[in-house]
Amino acid sequence: MSRIENKIIQELKSKIRGQVISPTEPDYNKARTIWNAMINKKPGVIVRCSGVADVITSVNIARDSNLLLAVHGAGHNIAGNSVCDGGIMIDLSQMNSVRIDPKSKKAYVEPGAILGDFDHEAQAFGLATPLGINSTTGVSGLTLGGGFGWLTRKHGMTIDNLISADVITADGELVHTNENQKPDLFWAIRGGGGNFGIVTLFEFQLHKVGPDVLAGLMVFPFKDAKSVLKKYRKFVQKIPNELNVWVILRQAPPLPFLPKRVHGKEVVILAILYSGEIKQGQKLIKPLRRFAKAHGEHTGAMPYEAWQQGFDPLLTPGARNYWKSHNFSELSDGALDAIIEYAGKLPSPQCEIFIGLLGGKAAKVSPDAMAYGNRDANFILNVHSRWDKAKDDTKCISWARDFFDASAPYATGGVYINFVTQDETDRIAAAYGKNYNKLVRIKNKYDPNNLFRVNHNIKPTV
Ligand SMILES: Cc1cc2nc3c(=O)[nH]c(=O)nc-3n(C[C@H](O)[C@H](O)[C@H](O)COP(=O)(O)OP(=O)(O)OC[C@H]3O[C@@H](n4cnc5c(N)ncnc54)[C@H](O)[C@@H]3O)c2cc1C
């Protein structure tokens, strides 16, 4: 870690309303720790902002003192881009208010809010917008990379529901941006990550959802994986946008509705969400039960907010994680064979293969409407390697990489930027495809000196 001059720390302490944490202070280690335990970076100072003024001050001091600058929303980014070695970490986690206007169905969200904060406030009015599947993920990073989850088929990506944002740019100015105000900046932040400034407020469109939805899991034996996946592939071609079904291949967790003999055995899990009328959903999911003889099932009406937390126990912070990801427009036989082969040799009990289903409304937006352009990604594959001990690093990382290589021939070549790991900087241009050059032009305009570079960096060319 390169130390920061004491006079800079003292200047921050005199100007910041929130907390300034230097490496010698007791809160330092906790404050620099993020979700993925593979990341162990040590910033020179951490500024826990309590409001927009603190963000502006931190940006100005970082720029004028030539400090490396990292921005922390909720610290879920797999690549560890919310923290840096040396430099300043701008921690937004305390700025987490969510205000709902039920009449106009809008949400005004501060950048430290997690998905659980958002859903909690919005569901008090039976409202929601598409977010991810783990309630402790940050709204900020998820939105700036695109954002998808159970409601995406019905209501689009998270960014398709972003109405406006307040952004602190590299020169420390507060800019309000939407389709009409600084539209180039608004285009860029919808997928382009934290490259263009620090977002201090998001305005989202909300939709009526729940409070009860039909949701749950069906768990099938791994020996039936091929037949289940083939039937799944056919089934999802004709489902309404209110219905979403994802596939998870992993060792069965000790879920109470599964027989004990199945715990720890490889299984195929269908995770289901229907956001329409419950009775109609019950009819729609009936064919899933005929895919094979299930080990067990737990489906029914439940609060949307509870389903949004359903996967939290499997995704707790503190484990070592390494991800690889592909986009697929379709699940070809070759892709299914690779998936089944590698699900059959999971290197740790926590490793899993996730297949997220998109399409629906997300596929109806033009690929050049905003920075996120992967509208052909009907399925996003997340190879989630996860384990506890450093001695297993090589084994678990190799499994993810080998599977990634084996399934690459069947993928589109695009990738969801929020699933890109720290060693994949060569995939950034591929993640944006034809939109990349426009992103560079906008980066040249708003951040020519690349102050915001601790991210999946779009490098300026000026
Ligand atoms: C367990 C888990 C489950 C996930 N599930 C989903 C899912 O279902 N759907 C999905 O779409 N994604 C999902 N993701 C990916 C997730 O979208 C990204 O990890 C995202 O980066 C998390 O946002 P964050 O604010 O927590 O991240 P952070 O690590 O805090 O930040 C991520 C990046 O965004 C930048 N950033 C953060 N806040 C701001 C801001 N206000 N202004 C400017 N830049 C900022 C940071 O500098 C960093 O580069 C999941 C991730 C995890 C770990």
The ligand as an SDF file (V2000), in Angstrom:
LIG
                    3D

 53 58  0  0  0  0  0  0  0  0999 V2000
  -23.9450  -12.7270   -4.9400 C   0  0  0  0  0  0  0  0  0  0  0  0
  -24.1350  -11.8850   -6.1540 C   0  0  0  0  0  0  0  0  0  0  0  0
  -25.3040  -11.9920   -6.8870 C   0  0  0  0  0  0  0  0  0  0  0  0
  -25.4910  -11.2070   -8.0240 C   0  0  0  0  0  0  0  0  0  0  0  0
  -26.6550  -11.3220   -8.7270 N   0  0  0  0  0  0  0  0  0  0  0  0
  -26.8690  -10.5090   -9.7910 C   0  0  0  0  0  0  0  0  0  0  0  0
  -28.1110  -10.5370  -10.4830 C   0  0  0  0  0  0  0  0  0  0  0  0
  -29.0030  -11.2980  -10.1600 O   0  0  0  0  0  0  0  0  0  0  0  0
  -28.2650   -9.6890  -11.5140 N   0  0  0  0  0  0  0  0  0  0  0  0
  -27.3040   -8.8140  -11.9040 C   0  0  0  0  0  0  0  0  0  0  0  0
  -27.5380   -8.0530  -12.8450 O   0  0  0  0  0  0  0  0  0  0  0  0
  -26.1130   -8.7820  -11.2820 N   0  0  0  0  0  0  0  0  0  0  0  0
  -25.8790   -9.5950  -10.2360 C   0  0  0  0  0  0  0  0  0  0  0  0
  -24.6700   -9.5670   -9.5860 N   0  0  0  0  0  0  0  0  0  0  0  0
  -23.5930   -8.7250  -10.1280 C   0  0  0  0  0  0  0  0  0  0  0  0
  -23.7070   -7.3210   -9.6000 C   0  0  0  0  0  0  0  0  0  0  0  0
  -24.5700   -6.6030  -10.4440 O   0  0  0  0  0  0  0  0  0  0  0  0
  -22.3380   -6.6420   -9.5920 C   0  0  0  0  0  0  0  0  0  0  0  0
  -21.5030   -7.3560   -8.7250 O   0  0  0  0  0  0  0  0  0  0  0  0
  -22.4070   -5.1900   -9.1780 C   0  0  0  0  0  0  0  0  0  0  0  0
  -21.1640   -4.5980   -9.4700 O   0  0  0  0  0  0  0  0  0  0  0  0
  -22.7210   -5.0200   -7.7190 C   0  0  0  0  0  0  0  0  0  0  0  0
  -22.8850   -3.6730   -7.3830 O   0  0  0  0  0  0  0  0  0  0  0  0
  -22.2680   -3.0820   -6.0260 P   0  0  0  0  0  0  0  0  0  0  0  0
  -22.7250   -1.6810   -5.9060 O   0  0  0  0  0  0  0  0  0  0  0  0
  -22.5220   -4.0230   -4.9230 O   0  0  0  0  0  0  0  0  0  0  0  0
  -20.7530   -3.1840   -6.4300 O   0  0  0  0  0  0  0  0  0  0  0  0
  -19.4250   -2.4200   -6.0460 P   0  0  0  0  0  0  0  0  0  0  0  0
  -18.4080   -3.5180   -5.9940 O   0  0  0  0  0  0  0  0  0  0  0  0
  -19.5400   -1.5330   -4.8830 O   0  0  0  0  0  0  0  0  0  0  0  0
  -19.1910   -1.5470   -7.3410 O   0  0  0  0  0  0  0  0  0  0  0  0
  -19.1100   -2.1340   -8.6190 C   0  0  0  0  0  0  0  0  0  0  0  0
  -18.5120   -1.1690   -9.6200 C   0  0  0  0  0  0  0  0  0  0  0  0
  -19.3870   -0.0610   -9.7830 O   0  0  0  0  0  0  0  0  0  0  0  0
  -18.7530    1.1510   -9.3890 C   0  0  0  0  0  0  0  0  0  0  0  0
  -19.7120    1.9320   -8.6210 N   0  0  0  0  0  0  0  0  0  0  0  0
  -20.4390    1.5120   -7.5590 C   0  0  0  0  0  0  0  0  0  0  0  0
  -21.2730    2.4830   -7.1670 N   0  0  0  0  0  0  0  0  0  0  0  0
  -21.0740    3.5240   -8.0000 C   0  0  0  0  0  0  0  0  0  0  0  0
  -21.6480    4.8130   -8.1090 C   0  0  0  0  0  0  0  0  0  0  0  0
  -22.6170    5.2150   -7.3030 N   0  0  0  0  0  0  0  0  0  0  0  0
  -21.2040    5.6360   -9.0810 N   0  0  0  0  0  0  0  0  0  0  0  0
  -20.2340    5.2420   -9.9140 C   0  0  0  0  0  0  0  0  0  0  0  0
  -19.6600    4.0370   -9.8600 N   0  0  0  0  0  0  0  0  0  0  0  0
  -20.0700    3.1840   -8.9120 C   0  0  0  0  0  0  0  0  0  0  0  0
  -17.5660    0.7160   -8.5640 C   0  0  0  0  0  0  0  0  0  0  0  0
  -16.5200    1.6140   -8.6340 O   0  0  0  0  0  0  0  0  0  0  0  0
  -17.1830   -0.5950   -9.1950 C   0  0  0  0  0  0  0  0  0  0  0  0
  -16.3770   -0.3700  -10.3160 O   0  0  0  0  0  0  0  0  0  0  0  0
  -24.4760  -10.3200   -8.4390 C   0  0  0  0  0  0  0  0  0  0  0  0
  -23.3000  -10.2140   -7.6940 C   0  0  0  0  0  0  0  0  0  0  0  0
  -23.1220  -10.9950   -6.5680 C   0  0  0  0  0  0  0  0  0  0  0  0
  -21.8420  -10.9140   -5.8150 C   0  0  0  0  0  0  0  0  0  0  0  0
  1  2  1  0
  2  3  1  0
  2 52  2  0
  3  4  2  0
  4  5  1  0
  4 50  1  0
  5  6  2  0
  6  7  1  0
  6 13  1  0
  7  8  2  0
  7  9  1  0
  9 10  1  0
 10 11  2  0
 10 12  1  0
 12 13  2  0
 13 14  1  0
 14 15  1  0
 14 50  1  0
 15 16  1  0
 16 17  1  0
 16 18  1  0
 18 19  1  0
 18 20  1  0
 20 21  1  0
 20 22  1  0
 22 23  1  0
 23 24  1  0
 24 25  2  0
 24 26  1  0
 24 27  1  0
 27 28  1  0
 28 29  2  0
 28 30  1  0
 28 31  1  0
 31 32  1  0
 32 33  1  0
 33 34  1  0
 33 48  1  0
 34 35  1  0
 35 36  1  0
 35 46  1  0
 36 37  1  0
 36 45  1  0
 37 38  2  0
 38 39  1  0
 39 40  1  0
 39 45  2  0
 40 41  1  0
 40 42  2  0
 42 43  1  0
 43 44  2  0
 44 45  1  0
 46 47  1  0
 46 48  1  0
 48 49  1  0
 50 51  2  0
 51 52  1  0
 52 53  1  0
M  END
$$$$
